[in-house]
Amino acid sequence: MSDKPLPPPVGERRILRRDEVEAKTGFKRAHIYNLMKAGKFPKAMRLGVRAVGWDSLEVEQWIAERRSERI
């Protein structure tokens, strides 16, 4: 595997809510939060008192890195 960082995926940058992150990763809430706590998943950003979201490009980059590890 190369140490060179992958280019960011092409796409529109937006905020993903938890249900979208779950759908993209196949992970449930608890696993996503455990990965974040371990520093192995992009951190959520606070959107309001009870709302968080993830940067779509960070999540897509994380997914692309996982895919590249399989090759």
C-alpha positions in Angstrom: 0.0 0.0 0.0 1.3 3.5 -0.9 1.8 6.1 1.8 0.6 8.7 -0.6 -2.8 10.1 0.4 -5.7 9.4 -1.9 -7.3 12.4 -3.7 -10.6 13.4 -2.3 -13.6 11.8 -4.1 -15.3 14.1 -6.6 -18.7 15.3 -5.4 -20.7 17.9 -3.6 -19.6 18.7 -0.1 -22.5 18.6 2.3 -23.4 17.6 5.8 -24.6 14.0 6.3 -26.9 13.1 9.1 -26.5 9.9 11.0 -29.0 7.9 9.0 -27.1 8.7 5.8 -23.8 7.8 7.4 -25.3 4.5 8.6 -26.6 3.8 5.1 -23.2 4.6 3.4 -21.1 2.6 5.9 -23.4 -0.2 6.8 -22.6 0.5 10.5 -25.1 1.3 13.2 -25.0 4.3 15.5 -23.1 2.6 18.4 -20.3 1.3 16.1 -19.9 4.7 14.4 -19.5 6.4 17.7 -17.1 3.7 19.0 -14.9 4.2 15.8 -15.0 8.0 16.3 -14.0 7.6 20.0 -11.0 5.4 18.8 -10.0 8.0 16.2 -10.9 5.6 13.4 -13.8 7.5 11.8 -14.3 11.2 10.9 -15.6 13.2 13.9 -19.2 14.5 13.8 -19.7 18.2 14.0 -22.4 19.8 16.3 -25.2 21.3 14.3 -27.5 22.2 17.2 -28.4 21.2 20.7 -29.4 17.7 19.7 -28.1 17.5 16.1 -24.8 16.4 14.6 -23.6 15.8 11.1 -20.6 14.6 9.2 -18.7 16.2 6.4 -19.6 14.1 3.3 -16.1 14.4 1.8 -14.5 13.1 5.0 -16.9 10.1 5.1 -16.3 9.4 1.3 -12.6 9.6 1.8 -12.8 7.2 4.8 -14.8 4.8 2.7 -12.3 5.1 -0.2 -9.4 4.3 2.1 -11.1 1.2 3.4 -11.6 0.1 -0.2 -8.0 0.7 -1.1 -6.9 -1.5 1.8 -8.7 -4.5 0.2 -6.7 -4.2 -3.0 
